[in-house]
Amino acid sequence: MSFLARIDDCNRWATGDFTPFFVAGEQLGMVRWAFADALCELLGTSFARTDEGLHWTRAPCGFEARTEAMAQLCDALIARGFISYRHGEAYPVTSGRREDARFLIDRACAPYFGIRAFGQHINGFVRAADGLRMWIARRAADRRVYPNRLDNMVAGGLPWGIGLRENLRKECAEEAGMPTELADRAISVGAISYCRASKRGLKPDVMYCYDLELPEDFAPRCQDGEVAGFALLPIEQVADLVRETEEFKLNCNLVIIDFLVRHGVLTPDHPDYLEIVQRLRSLV
């Protein structure tokens, strides 16, 4: 195993399996060919396939109208079994920044259309007498995605209508029982991108990353049932878990690898160092 293998795990997709998704002439995602065919067959002239890709030909004009039309479309696809479920959080549909959203889509429906999603991940760590230690979460057994897998101390999606700092505080409170004044110590350290095919479609996602140095007397306690428990592990053990096992939820590996680079645990002496650094942000 290797750190590059973990990066590869988050970037497995074949361009030939997908076709661009266009709205008003702008590419906003990528869809599987079978999903594109289903949309054209089920919804007639609302969608059309060309050599260029799949076009939402009857998308209404305007943010609100398109958002409502997409919600109705997803409901119809759920009723027909082409989409599994709704998550209940609205995500921006954008070709770039989340602030430039063209309309909104439910979080669980976004991968079917290959829509870029945004999230926030926090590296919670302690400077102990014997070196760096990192708080690692164990996801609850009833989680729909990656049950029982290891996770960052705090991590979550970034829905529409909430700012980054506000969402960070909310996630810290829900997932780690952390007071606002402690959550506000989290330092933004960059963003990581990846693109991965999944059962639902394509995930060309961006994660905003944060470091949060914690006092030794703080212990996270989950408040919303999403985490089964936490462990404070030596950073060398965390690095071994990332490199040698598949214990972590896939994208959490990337966040930790980035931490290892920035804190001098993974150094330029490593033979894959430059490739690792470059590939963590290849899509941003």
Contacts in CASP RR format, 6 or more apart in sequence:
PFRMAT RR
TARGET T0000
AUTHOR 0000-0000-0000
METHOD contacts of the structure
MODEL  1
MSFLARIDDCNRWATGDFTPFFVAGEQLGMVRWAFADALCELLGTSFART
DEGLHWTRAPCGFEARTEAMAQLCDALIARGFISYRHGEAYPVTSGRRED
ARFLIDRACAPYFGIRAFGQHINGFVRAADGLRMWIARRAADRRVYPNRL
DNMVAGGLPWGIGLRENLRKECAEEAGMPTELADRAISVGAISYCRASKR
GLKPDVMYCYDLELPEDFAPRCQDGEVAGFALLPIEQVADLVRETEEFKL
NCNLVIIDFLVRHGVLTPDHPDYLEIVQRLRSLV
1 243 0 8 1.000
1 244 0 8 1.000
1 245 0 8 1.000
2 243 0 8 1.000
2 272 0 8 1.000
3 242 0 8 1.000
3 243 0 8 1.000
3 257 0 8 1.000
3 260 0 8 1.000
3 266 0 8 1.000
3 270 0 8 1.000
3 272 0 8 1.000
3 276 0 8 1.000
4 272 0 8 1.000
4 275 0 8 1.000
4 276 0 8 1.000
4 279 0 8 1.000
6 242 0 8 1.000
6 243 0 8 1.000
6 250 0 8 1.000
6 253 0 8 1.000
6 254 0 8 1.000
6 257 0 8 1.000
7 194 0 8 1.000
7 253 0 8 1.000
7 254 0 8 1.000
7 257 0 8 1.000
7 276 0 8 1.000
7 279 0 8 1.000
7 280 0 8 1.000
9 196 0 8 1.000
9 246 0 8 1.000
9 250 0 8 1.000
9 253 0 8 1.000
10 194 0 8 1.000
10 196 0 8 1.000
10 250 0 8 1.000
10 251 0 8 1.000
10 253 0 8 1.000
10 254 0 8 1.000
11 194 0 8 1.000
11 195 0 8 1.000
11 196 0 8 1.000
11 279 0 8 1.000
11 282 0 8 1.000
12 196 0 8 1.000
12 197 0 8 1.000
13 195 0 8 1.000
13 196 0 8 1.000
13 197 0 8 1.000
13 202 0 8 1.000
14 197 0 8 1.000
17 32 0 8 1.000
17 33 0 8 1.000
17 197 0 8 1.000
18 30 0 8 1.000
18 31 0 8 1.000
18 32 0 8 1.000
18 33 0 8 1.000
18 114 0 8 1.000
18 197 0 8 1.000
18 201 0 8 1.000
18 202 0 8 1.000
19 30 0 8 1.000
19 31 0 8 1.000
19 33 0 8 1.000
19 36 0 8 1.000
19 49 0 8 1.000
19 53 0 8 1.000
19 54 0 8 1.000
20 27 0 8 1.000
20 29 0 8 1.000
20 30 0 8 1.000
20 52 0 8 1.000
20 53 0 8 1.000
20 54 0 8 1.000
21 27 0 8 1.000
21 28 0 8 1.000
21 29 0 8 1.000
21 30 0 8 1.000
21 31 0 8 1.000
21 36 0 8 1.000
21 53 0 8 1.000
21 54 0 8 1.000
21 56 0 8 1.000
21 113 0 8 1.000
21 114 0 8 1.000
22 28 0 8 1.000
22 52 0 8 1.000
22 53 0 8 1.000
22 54 0 8 1.000
22 55 0 8 1.000
22 56 0 8 1.000
23 55 0 8 1.000
23 56 0 8 1.000
23 59 0 8 1.000
23 66 0 8 1.000
23 93 0 8 1.000
23 102 0 8 1.000
23 103 0 8 1.000
24 59 0 8 1.000
24 61 0 8 1.000
24 102 0 8 1.000
25 55 0 8 1.000
26 95 0 8 1.000
26 102 0 8 1.000
27 95 0 8 1.000
28 93 0 8 1.000
28 94 0 8 1.000
28 95 0 8 1.000
28 102 0 8 1.000
28 113 0 8 1.000
28 115 0 8 1.000
29 95 0 8 1.000
29 113 0 8 1.000
29 114 0 8 1.000
29 115 0 8 1.000
29 116 0 8 1.000
29 202 0 8 1.000
29 204 0 8 1.000
30 113 0 8 1.000
30 114 0 8 1.000
30 202 0 8 1.000
30 204 0 8 1.000
31 39 0 8 1.000
31 54 0 8 1.000
31 112 0 8 1.000
31 113 0 8 1.000
31 114 0 8 1.000
31 201 0 8 1.000
31 202 0 8 1.000
32 201 0 8 1.000
32 202 0 8 1.000
35 82 0 8 1.000
35 112 0 8 1.000
35 201 0 8 1.000
36 47 0 8 1.000
36 49 0 8 1.000
36 53 0 8 1.000
36 54 0 8 1.000
37 49 0 8 1.000
38 82 0 8 1.000
39 46 0 8 1.000
39 47 0 8 1.000
39 54 0 8 1.000
40 47 0 8 1.000
40 48 0 8 1.000
40 49 0 8 1.000
40 54 0 8 1.000
42 76 0 8 1.000
42 77 0 8 1.000
42 80 0 8 1.000
42 82 0 8 1.000
43 73 0 8 1.000
43 76 0 8 1.000
45 57 0 8 1.000
45 58 0 8 1.000
46 56 0 8 1.000
46 57 0 8 1.000
46 58 0 8 1.000
46 73 0 8 1.000
47 54 0 8 1.000
47 55 0 8 1.000
47 56 0 8 1.000
47 57 0 8 1.000
48 54 0 8 1.000
48 55 0 8 1.000
48 57 0 8 1.000
49 55 0 8 1.000
59 66 0 8 1.000
59 69 0 8 1.000
60 66 0 8 1.000
60 68 0 8 1.000
60 69 0 8 1.000
62 103 0 8 1.000
63 101 0 8 1.000
63 102 0 8 1.000
63 103 0 8 1.000
63 104 0 8 1.000
66 102 0 8 1.000
66 103 0 8 1.000
67 90 0 8 1.000
67 103 0 8 1.000
67 104 0 8 1.000
67 105 0 8 1.000
70 93 0 8 1.000
70 103 0 8 1.000
70 104 0 8 1.000
70 105 0 8 1.000
70 109 0 8 1.000
71 106 0 8 1.000
74 83 0 8 1.000
74 86 0 8 1.000
74 105 0 8 1.000
74 106 0 8 1.000
74 109 0 8 1.000
77 83 0 8 1.000
77 109 0 8 1.000
77 112 0 8 1.000
78 84 0 8 1.000
78 85 0 8 1.000
78 86 0 8 1.000
82 112 0 8 1.000
83 108 0 8 1.000
83 109 0 8 1.000
83 112 0 8 1.000
83 200 0 8 1.000
84 108 0 8 1.000
84 200 0 8 1.000
85 108 0 8 1.000
86 106 0 8 1.000
86 108 0 8 1.000
86 109 0 8 1.000
87 106 0 8 1.000
87 107 0 8 1.000
87 108 0 8 1.000
87 109 0 8 1.000
88 106 0 8 1.000
88 107 0 8 1.000
88 108 0 8 1.000
89 106 0 8 1.000
89 107 0 8 1.000
89 157 0 8 1.000
89 159 0 8 1.000
90 104 0 8 1.000
90 105 0 8 1.000
90 106 0 8 1.000
90 107 0 8 1.000
90 159 0 8 1.000
90 160 0 8 1.000
90 161 0 8 1.000
91 104 0 8 1.000
91 105 0 8 1.000
91 106 0 8 1.000
91 107 0 8 1.000
91 110 0 8 1.000
91 115 0 8 1.000
91 117 0 8 1.000
91 118 0 8 1.000
91 159 0 8 1.000
91 160 0 8 1.000
92 98 0 8 1.000
92 99 0 8 1.000
92 100 0 8 1.000
92 101 0 8 1.000
92 104 0 8 1.000
92 118 0 8 1.000
92 160 0 8 1.000
93 101 0 8 1.000
93 102 0 8 1.000
93 103 0 8 1.000
93 104 0 8 1.000
93 105 0 8 1.000
93 110 0 8 1.000
93 113 0 8 1.000
93 115 0 8 1.000
94 100 0 8 1.000
94 101 0 8 1.000
94 102 0 8 1.000
94 116 0 8 1.000
95 116 0 8 1.000
96 116 0 8 1.000
98 118 0 8 1.000
98 158 0 8 1.000
98 160 0 8 1.000
101 160 0 8 1.000
104 160 0 8 1.000
105 113 0 8 1.000
105 115 0 8 1.000
107 117 0 8 1.000
107 157 0 8 1.000
107 159 0 8 1.000
108 200 0 8 1.000
110 117 0 8 1.000
111 117 0 8 1.000
111 198 0 8 1.000
111 200 0 8 1.000
111 201 0 8 1.000
111 202 0 8 1.000
111 203 0 8 1.000
112 200 0 8 1.000
112 201 0 8 1.000
114 201 0 8 1.000
114 202 0 8 1.000
114 203 0 8 1.000
114 204 0 8 1.000
116 204 0 8 1.000
116 205 0 8 1.000
116 206 0 8 1.000
117 157 0 8 1.000
117 158 0 8 1.000
117 203 0 8 1.000
117 205 0 8 1.000
117 206 0 8 1.000
118 157 0 8 1.000
118 158 0 8 1.000
118 205 0 8 1.000
118 206 0 8 1.000
118 207 0 8 1.000
118 208 0 8 1.000
119 155 0 8 1.000
119 156 0 8 1.000
119 157 0 8 1.000
119 158 0 8 1.000
119 205 0 8 1.000
119 206 0 8 1.000
119 207 0 8 1.000
119 208 0 8 1.000
120 154 0 8 1.000
120 155 0 8 1.000
120 156 0 8 1.000
120 157 0 8 1.000
120 158 0 8 1.000
120 164 0 8 1.000
120 167 0 8 1.000
120 168 0 8 1.000
120 171 0 8 1.000
120 207 0 8 1.000
120 208 0 8 1.000
120 209 0 8 1.000
120 210 0 8 1.000
121 152 0 8 1.000
121 154 0 8 1.000
121 155 0 8 1.000
121 156 0 8 1.000
121 207 0 8 1.000
121 208 0 8 1.000
121 209 0 8 1.000
121 210 0 8 1.000
121 251 0 8 1.000
121 252 0 8 1.000
121 255 0 8 1.000
122 152 0 8 1.000
122 153 0 8 1.000
122 154 0 8 1.000
122 155 0 8 1.000
122 168 0 8 1.000
122 171 0 8 1.000
122 172 0 8 1.000
122 186 0 8 1.000
122 209 0 8 1.000
122 210 0 8 1.000
122 211 0 8 1.000
122 212 0 8 1.000
123 134 0 8 1.000
123 152 0 8 1.000
123 153 0 8 1.000
123 209 0 8 1.000
123 210 0 8 1.000
123 211 0 8 1.000
123 212 0 8 1.000
123 255 0 8 1.000
123 256 0 8 1.000
123 259 0 8 1.000
124 134 0 8 1.000
124 135 0 8 1.000
124 152 0 8 1.000
124 153 0 8 1.000
124 154 0 8 1.000
124 211 0 8 1.000
124 212 0 8 1.000
124 213 0 8 1.000
124 214 0 8 1.000
125 132 0 8 1.000
125 133 0 8 1.000
125 134 0 8 1.000
125 135 0 8 1.000
125 211 0 8 1.000
125 212 0 8 1.000
125 213 0 8 1.000
125 214 0 8 1.000
125 235 0 8 1.000
125 259 0 8 1.000
126 132 0 8 1.000
126 133 0 8 1.000
126 134 0 8 1.000
126 135 0 8 1.000
126 213 0 8 1.000
126 214 0 8 1.000
126 215 0 8 1.000
126 216 0 8 1.000
126 232 0 8 1.000
127 213 0 8 1.000
128 216 0 8 1.000
130 234 0 8 1.000
131 234 0 8 1.000
131 235 0 8 1.000
132 234 0 8 1.000
132 235 0 8 1.000
132 263 0 8 1.000
132 265 0 8 1.000
133 232 0 8 1.000
133 233 0 8 1.000
133 234 0 8 1.000
133 235 0 8 1.000
134 153 0 8 1.000
134 232 0 8 1.000
134 233 0 8 1.000
134 235 0 8 1.000
134 238 0 8 1.000
134 256 0 8 1.000
134 259 0 8 1.000
135 153 0 8 1.000
135 214 0 8 1.000
135 220 0 8 1.000
135 230 0 8 1.000
135 231 0 8 1.000
135 232 0 8 1.000
136 150 0 8 1.000
136 151 0 8 1.000
136 152 0 8 1.000
136 153 0 8 1.000
136 230 0 8 1.000
136 231 0 8 1.000
136 232 0 8 1.000
136 233 0 8 1.000
136 238 0 8 1.000
136 241 0 8 1.000
137 150 0 8 1.000
137 151 0 8 1.000
137 152 0 8 1.000
137 153 0 8 1.000
137 154 0 8 1.000
137 155 0 8 1.000
137 175 0 8 1.000
137 220 0 8 1.000
137 222 0 8 1.000
137 227 0 8 1.000
137 229 0 8 1.000
137 230 0 8 1.000
138 148 0 8 1.000
138 149 0 8 1.000
138 150 0 8 1.000
138 151 0 8 1.000
138 227 0 8 1.000
138 228 0 8 1.000
138 229 0 8 1.000
138 230 0 8 1.000
138 231 0 8 1.000
139 146 0 8 1.000
139 147 0 8 1.000
139 148 0 8 1.000
139 149 0 8 1.000
139 150 0 8 1.000
139 151 0 8 1.000
139 226 0 8 1.000
139 227 0 8 1.000
139 228 0 8 1.000
139 249 0 8 1.000
140 147 0 8 1.000
140 148 0 8 1.000
140 225 0 8 1.000
140 226 0 8 1.000
140 227 0 8 1.000
140 228 0 8 1.000
141 147 0 8 1.000
141 148 0 8 1.000
141 228 0 8 1.000
143 226 0 8 1.000
145 249 0 8 1.000
146 249 0 8 1.000
146 250 0 8 1.000
148 228 0 8 1.000
149 247 0 8 1.000
149 248 0 8 1.000
149 249 0 8 1.000
150 241 0 8 1.000
150 247 0 8 1.000
150 248 0 8 1.000
150 249 0 8 1.000
150 252 0 8 1.000
151 227 0 8 1.000
151 248 0 8 1.000
151 249 0 8 1.000
151 252 0 8 1.000
152 252 0 8 1.000
152 255 0 8 1.000
152 256 0 8 1.000
153 175 0 8 1.000
153 176 0 8 1.000
153 212 0 8 1.000
153 220 0 8 1.000
153 230 0 8 1.000
154 168 0 8 1.000
154 171 0 8 1.000
154 172 0 8 1.000
154 175 0 8 1.000
154 176 0 8 1.000
154 178 0 8 1.000
154 220 0 8 1.000
155 171 0 8 1.000
155 175 0 8 1.000
155 252 0 8 1.000
155 255 0 8 1.000
156 171 0 8 1.000
156 175 0 8 1.000
157 167 0 8 1.000
157 171 0 8 1.000
158 164 0 8 1.000
158 167 0 8 1.000
158 208 0 8 1.000
159 167 0 8 1.000
162 170 0 8 1.000
164 208 0 8 1.000
165 184 0 8 1.000
168 183 0 8 1.000
168 186 0 8 1.000
168 210 0 8 1.000
169 180 0 8 1.000
169 183 0 8 1.000
169 184 0 8 1.000
172 178 0 8 1.000
172 180 0 8 1.000
172 182 0 8 1.000
172 183 0 8 1.000
172 186 0 8 1.000
173 179 0 8 1.000
173 180 0 8 1.000
173 183 0 8 1.000
173 223 0 8 1.000
174 222 0 8 1.000
174 223 0 8 1.000
174 224 0 8 1.000
174 226 0 8 1.000
175 220 0 8 1.000
175 222 0 8 1.000
175 223 0 8 1.000
175 224 0 8 1.000
175 226 0 8 1.000
175 227 0 8 1.000
176 220 0 8 1.000
176 221 0 8 1.000
176 222 0 8 1.000
176 223 0 8 1.000
176 227 0 8 1.000
176 230 0 8 1.000
177 220 0 8 1.000
177 221 0 8 1.000
177 222 0 8 1.000
177 223 0 8 1.000
178 218 0 8 1.000
178 220 0 8 1.000
182 212 0 8 1.000
182 214 0 8 1.000
182 218 0 8 1.000
183 212 0 8 1.000
185 212 0 8 1.000
185 213 0 8 1.000
186 210 0 8 1.000
186 211 0 8 1.000
186 212 0 8 1.000
187 210 0 8 1.000
187 211 0 8 1.000
187 212 0 8 1.000
188 208 0 8 1.000
188 209 0 8 1.000
188 210 0 8 1.000
189 209 0 8 1.000
189 210 0 8 1.000
189 211 0 8 1.000
189 258 0 8 1.000
189 262 0 8 1.000
190 208 0 8 1.000
190 209 0 8 1.000
191 206 0 8 1.000
191 207 0 8 1.000
191 208 0 8 1.000
191 209 0 8 1.000
191 281 0 8 1.000
191 284 0 8 1.000
192 206 0 8 1.000
192 207 0 8 1.000
192 209 0 8 1.000
192 251 0 8 1.000
192 254 0 8 1.000
192 255 0 8 1.000
192 258 0 8 1.000
192 280 0 8 1.000
192 281 0 8 1.000
192 284 0 8 1.000
193 204 0 8 1.000
193 205 0 8 1.000
193 206 0 8 1.000
193 207 0 8 1.000
193 280 0 8 1.000
193 281 0 8 1.000
193 282 0 8 1.000
193 283 0 8 1.000
193 284 0 8 1.000
194 203 0 8 1.000
194 204 0 8 1.000
194 205 0 8 1.000
194 251 0 8 1.000
194 254 0 8 1.000
194 283 0 8 1.000
195 202 0 8 1.000
195 203 0 8 1.000
195 204 0 8 1.000
195 205 0 8 1.000
195 283 0 8 1.000
196 202 0 8 1.000
196 203 0 8 1.000
196 205 0 8 1.000
196 250 0 8 1.000
197 203 0 8 1.000
204 283 0 8 1.000
205 251 0 8 1.000
206 283 0 8 1.000
206 284 0 8 1.000
207 251 0 8 1.000
207 254 0 8 1.000
207 255 0 8 1.000
209 255 0 8 1.000
209 258 0 8 1.000
209 259 0 8 1.000
211 259 0 8 1.000
211 262 0 8 1.000
219 230 0 8 1.000
219 232 0 8 1.000
220 230 0 8 1.000
221 230 0 8 1.000
222 228 0 8 1.000
222 229 0 8 1.000
222 230 0 8 1.000
233 241 0 8 1.000
235 260 0 8 1.000
235 263 0 8 1.000
235 265 0 8 1.000
236 265 0 8 1.000
238 256 0 8 1.000
239 256 0 8 1.000
239 260 0 8 1.000
239 265 0 8 1.000
239 266 0 8 1.000
241 247 0 8 1.000
241 248 0 8 1.000
242 248 0 8 1.000
242 253 0 8 1.000
242 256 0 8 1.000
242 257 0 8 1.000
242 260 0 8 1.000
248 256 0 8 1.000
254 280 0 8 1.000
257 266 0 8 1.000
257 276 0 8 1.000
257 280 0 8 1.000
258 280 0 8 1.000
259 265 0 8 1.000
260 266 0 8 1.000
261 273 0 8 1.000
261 276 0 8 1.000
261 277 0 8 1.000
261 280 0 8 1.000
266 273 0 8 1.000
266 276 0 8 1.000
267 273 0 8 1.000
268 274 0 8 1.000
270 276 0 8 1.000
END
